[in-house]
Every structure is written in C-alpha cells, then in structure tokens.
Amino acid sequence: MNHWEPIAEGNTATIYKNDGHVMKVFKDHLPSTEALKEAKKQEYARSCGIPVPRIIDMLTHVGKPALVMEYIKGKSIGERFRENPTQAERYLKQSVEVQFNMHSFPGDGLESMTEKLANQIASAPMMKSVQKQKLIDLLKGFHYKPKICHGDFHLYNLIQSESGITIIDWVDASSGDPRADVYRTYLLYLQHSRELGDLYLRLYCEKSGFKKGEILKWAPVIACARLSEHVATEDVSRLLKIVNHHCPVS
C-alpha cells in the first residue's frame, strides 16, 4: 500500500490522504462496525443525489476499521471563513442552502434520530437518572416527518471544489427532525461566537420558515446528547447550564 499522509485529526477518527483518495481511520473507543455504519449512511445520502464523497473501500488499517473515499480537492467553507471573517453571512448563507436542501430528503435509509439521541442521553455523564428520564420523555413526545439529518453539520464539514459543495463526515447522520439538526449546528457555533450562532439561526429560519422557538425546544435534548460525546474542546459547563435551565431537577 502506498504511503498515507495524515491530514486531519478529529474526535472520532484520523484522516489520511493518498493519490486521489482519503482514508478515515476510526479511533479505538468506537465500535468495529463504525466504518460500515458510516459507509451505509453516506451511500444512502449519495443515492438521494446529495453531494458526498464516493466510498471506494472498507478495510482494516493497523487493526482499526477504516473507510477509503474519493478525495474532494478544495478548501472547507470553514477555512474560507477563517481567512475572510468579514464574509460570515455569505458563507453561512451558502451552508444554509446546502443544509436546507439536504433536509428535503426523506430519512428512511438511516437510523432513527429518536433512538440515537435516547441512547446518548442514557449514557450522558454528570446527569441524574430522573433528569435523563425527563429528557427521554420530552424527546419521545416530539413529532416530525423524518428527514435526512447530518448530525454534525458545520462549515468545516463542507468542502468547496470546482464542482460545488460536498458534505463530509456522515457518522452521526440519522432520520429525524431538521429542527434538531439545526439546533445541533447552532449549539456548535455558539461555542465559538454568539454572533455567529445567532446569524446562522436567523438565516436558516428565513430560508425554511421555521420559528426560532421550534428549534430552541430541542436545546436540552441536544445539549445532553452532546455530553455523551466526550469532546475534549467542548465546554461541559455550558451544556449542563442549558440542560438544567430547560429541564431542572426538583
């Protein structure tokens, strides 16, 4: 096998590049089925006409499950934003167009968002069991038409190439409520900037016709689920504050 050069490191995987291909090697704390799981999600999205990298192969790399995909030549929208921060609205509008289009497709070929989030809530640390049950009950009371939801949609998972914008990193995709997917993105942006998060939320609401309150009702559920991800860069205290504000323990 030719040399694979590491080009990125995330919470769930390390990304390597070779001639025309990238290899996503999943980390030890994830199940051995994670590569197959993401491949199926990505192929379903691709079958709907959503721009995603083509899956080339699934293999084992130094004992870890890995996905080999086509390499999308270009910069992420996140990198472009970092280089031109005054163009925030322009880049967010581009991302909202892509996300809104993705949310128009039925999510029948993906795992249930409700089940996925319930499992995450159940395994979330620092939460009392009574509070977890309240959140799961709240979650199961939500009604929606299941659509394709990415689960980790942000500017750095959008690659701008000559042919357009490609969405990468589908491991958290599910069949669920677009409003939950939007809140997840909003939550990620808030960690970096209230202004950025509020601008994104306003733009998505304008595009979709959703009311801000419809999206914010997902706050405690998504914040609690985020706790289970054990992301080193995440501010755990802000997630707990969101959960406790919306779902206090008496």
C-alpha positions as CSV (number, residue, x, y, z in Angstrom):
1,M,0.0,0.0,0.0
2,N,1.3,3.5,-0.9
3,H,2.1,5.9,1.9
4,W,-0.9,7.6,3.6
5,E,-0.2,11.1,4.9
6,P,-2.1,12.2,7.9
7,I,-4.0,15.5,7.2
8,A,-6.6,15.8,9.9
9,E,-7.5,14.6,13.4
10,G,-11.0,14.6,15.0
11,N,-12.8,13.2,18.0
12,T,-13.8,10.0,16.2
13,A,-11.1,9.5,13.5
14,T,-7.8,10.3,11.9
15,I,-7.9,11.3,8.2
16,Y,-5.1,10.3,5.8
17,K,-4.5,11.3,2.2
18,N,-3.1,9.4,-0.8
19,D,-3.3,9.8,-4.6
20,G,-6.9,10.8,-5.2
21,H,-8.2,9.1,-2.0
22,V,-8.6,9.8,1.7
23,M,-8.7,7.1,4.4
24,K,-10.8,7.7,7.6
25,V,-9.4,5.5,10.4
26,F,-11.7,5.3,13.3
27,K,-10.5,5.5,16.9
28,D,-10.3,2.7,19.4
29,H,-13.2,3.8,21.6
30,L,-15.7,3.3,18.7
31,P,-17.3,0.0,17.8
32,S,-15.7,-2.1,15.0
33,T,-18.9,-1.6,13.0
34,E,-18.5,2.2,12.8
35,A,-16.9,2.2,9.3
36,L,-19.7,0.1,7.8
37,K,-22.3,2.2,9.6
38,E,-20.9,5.5,8.1
39,A,-20.5,3.9,4.7
40,K,-24.1,2.9,4.5
41,K,-25.3,6.4,5.6
42,Q,-23.1,8.1,3.1
43,E,-24.2,5.8,0.3
44,Y,-27.8,6.5,1.2
45,A,-27.3,10.2,1.1
46,R,-25.5,9.8,-2.3
47,S,-28.4,7.7,-3.6
48,C,-30.6,10.7,-2.9
49,G,-28.4,13.0,-5.0
50,I,-26.8,14.7,-2.1
51,P,-23.1,15.6,-2.9
52,V,-21.0,13.3,-0.7
53,P,-17.6,11.6,-1.4
54,R,-17.8,8.2,-3.1
55,I,-16.9,5.2,-1.0
56,I,-14.0,3.3,-2.5
57,D,-13.4,0.5,0.1
58,M,-13.7,-0.6,3.7
59,L,-10.6,-2.1,5.3
60,T,-8.6,-2.5,8.4
61,H,-5.6,-0.2,9.0
62,V,-3.2,-1.1,11.8
63,G,-6.0,-3.1,13.5
64,K,-8.6,-0.3,13.2
65,P,-11.7,-0.1,10.9
66,A,-11.2,2.4,8.1
67,L,-13.1,3.9,5.1
68,V,-11.4,4.8,1.8
69,M,-13.2,7.5,-0.1
70,E,-12.5,9.8,-3.1
71,Y,-10.6,12.9,-2.2
72,I,-12.5,16.1,-2.8
73,K,-10.0,18.7,-3.9
74,G,-10.7,22.1,-2.3
75,K,-11.0,24.1,0.9
76,S,-13.6,23.7,3.5
77,I,-16.1,26.6,3.9
78,G,-14.7,26.9,7.4
79,E,-11.2,27.5,6.1
80,R,-12.5,30.2,3.8
81,F,-14.4,31.8,6.6
82,R,-11.3,31.8,8.8
83,E,-9.4,33.6,6.0
84,N,-12.2,36.1,5.4
85,P,-14.2,36.5,8.7
86,T,-15.9,39.6,7.4
87,Q,-17.7,37.3,4.9
88,A,-19.5,35.3,7.6
89,E,-23.0,36.0,6.3
90,R,-22.0,34.9,2.8
91,Y,-20.5,31.6,3.9
92,L,-23.4,30.9,6.3
93,K,-25.9,31.5,3.6
94,Q,-24.1,29.0,1.4
95,S,-24.2,26.4,4.2
96,V,-27.9,27.1,4.9
97,E,-28.7,26.4,1.2
98,V,-26.9,23.1,1.4
99,Q,-28.4,22.1,4.7
100,F,-31.9,23.1,3.7
101,N,-31.7,21.1,0.5
102,M,-30.4,18.1,2.5
103,H,-33.4,18.3,4.9
104,S,-35.8,18.0,1.9
105,F,-35.0,14.3,1.5
106,P,-36.7,11.5,3.5
107,G,-34.5,9.8,6.0
108,D,-35.9,6.3,5.5
109,G,-32.5,4.7,4.9
110,L,-30.9,6.0,8.1
111,E,-31.1,5.1,11.8
112,S,-33.8,6.8,13.9
113,M,-32.8,10.1,15.5
114,T,-35.1,9.5,18.4
115,E,-33.4,6.2,19.3
116,K,-29.9,7.6,18.7
117,L,-30.5,10.6,21.0
118,A,-32.2,8.4,23.6
119,N,-29.1,6.2,23.8
120,Q,-26.8,9.2,24.1
121,I,-28.9,10.7,26.8
122,A,-28.9,7.4,28.7
123,S,-25.1,7.3,28.6
124,A,-24.5,11.0,29.3
125,P,-22.2,11.6,32.4
126,M,-23.0,14.0,35.3
127,M,-26.7,13.7,34.8
128,K,-29.2,12.3,37.4
129,S,-31.3,9.4,36.2
130,V,-34.6,11.3,36.9
131,Q,-33.3,14.1,34.7
132,K,-32.3,11.7,31.9
133,Q,-35.8,10.1,32.0
134,K,-37.4,13.6,31.7
135,L,-35.3,14.3,28.7
136,I,-36.1,11.0,27.1
137,D,-39.8,11.5,27.7
138,L,-39.5,15.0,26.2
139,L,-37.7,13.6,23.2
140,K,-40.3,10.9,22.6
141,G,-43.0,13.5,22.7
142,F,-41.6,15.3,19.7
143,H,-43.4,14.7,16.4
144,Y,-41.8,15.2,13.0
145,K,-41.6,14.0,9.4
146,P,-38.3,12.1,9.3
147,K,-35.8,13.7,7.0
148,I,-32.1,13.3,6.4
149,C,-30.2,15.0,9.2
150,H,-26.4,15.2,9.2
151,G,-25.9,15.4,13.0
152,D,-22.6,17.4,12.8
153,F,-23.3,20.0,10.2
154,H,-20.9,23.0,10.2
155,L,-18.7,25.0,7.9
156,Y,-15.7,22.6,8.3
157,N,-17.7,19.7,7.0
158,L,-18.4,21.4,3.7
159,I,-15.8,21.2,1.1
160,Q,-15.9,23.8,-1.8
161,S,-14.5,22.3,-5.0
162,E,-14.8,23.3,-8.7
163,S,-18.0,21.3,-9.0
164,G,-19.7,22.7,-5.9
165,I,-20.0,22.0,-2.2
166,T,-19.6,18.4,-0.9
167,I,-20.8,17.4,2.6
168,I,-18.4,15.1,4.5
169,D,-18.4,13.2,7.9
170,W,-21.7,11.3,8.0
171,V,-21.1,9.1,11.0
172,D,-23.7,11.0,13.1
173,A,-26.4,11.1,10.4
174,S,-29.9,10.0,11.2
175,S,-33.6,10.1,10.1
176,G,-35.0,12.9,12.2
177,D,-36.3,16.4,12.7
178,P,-34.5,19.1,10.7
179,R,-35.1,21.4,13.6
180,A,-33.0,19.2,15.9
181,D,-30.2,19.2,13.2
182,V,-30.4,23.0,13.1
183,Y,-30.2,23.3,16.8
184,R,-27.1,21.0,16.9
185,T,-25.4,23.3,14.3
186,Y,-26.4,26.3,16.3
187,L,-25.0,24.8,19.5
188,L,-21.7,24.2,17.8
189,Y,-21.5,27.8,16.6
190,L,-22.4,29.2,20.0
191,Q,-19.3,27.6,21.5
192,H,-17.2,29.9,19.3
193,S,-19.4,33.0,18.9
194,R,-22.9,34.1,20.0
195,E,-23.0,36.4,17.0
196,L,-22.1,33.6,14.6
197,G,-24.7,31.3,16.1
198,D,-27.5,33.9,16.1
199,L,-26.7,34.9,12.5
200,Y,-26.8,31.2,11.4
201,L,-30.1,30.6,13.2
202,R,-31.7,33.7,11.7
203,L,-30.6,32.7,8.2
204,Y,-32.0,29.2,8.5
205,C,-35.3,30.4,9.9
206,E,-35.6,32.9,7.0
207,K,-34.9,30.1,4.5
208,S,-37.1,27.4,6.0
209,G,-39.9,29.4,7.5
210,F,-39.2,27.7,10.9
211,K,-39.8,29.8,14.0
212,K,-36.9,30.2,16.4
213,G,-38.9,28.7,19.2
214,E,-39.5,25.5,17.2
215,I,-35.7,25.0,17.0
216,L,-34.9,26.0,20.6
217,K,-37.3,23.4,22.0
218,W,-34.6,20.9,21.1
219,A,-32.0,22.6,23.3
220,P,-31.9,20.3,26.4
221,V,-32.1,17.1,24.4
222,I,-29.3,18.0,22.0
223,A,-27.1,19.5,24.8
224,C,-27.5,16.4,26.9
225,A,-26.7,14.1,24.0
226,R,-23.6,16.2,23.3
227,L,-22.3,15.4,26.8
228,S,-22.1,11.7,25.9
229,E,-19.6,12.5,23.1
230,H,-16.7,13.4,25.4
231,V,-15.3,16.1,23.1
232,A,-12.1,17.5,24.6
233,T,-12.7,21.0,23.3
234,E,-16.3,21.2,24.5
235,D,-17.3,23.4,27.5
236,V,-19.2,20.9,29.6
237,S,-20.4,23.6,32.0
238,R,-22.3,25.4,29.2
239,L,-24.0,22.1,28.2
240,L,-25.1,21.4,31.8
241,K,-26.3,25.0,32.1
242,I,-28.5,24.6,29.0
243,V,-29.9,21.3,30.2
244,N,-30.6,22.5,33.8
245,H,-32.2,25.7,32.5
246,H,-34.7,23.8,30.4
247,C,-35.0,20.7,32.5
248,P,-34.3,21.5,36.1
249,V,-34.2,18.8,38.8
250,S,-36.6,19.5,41.6
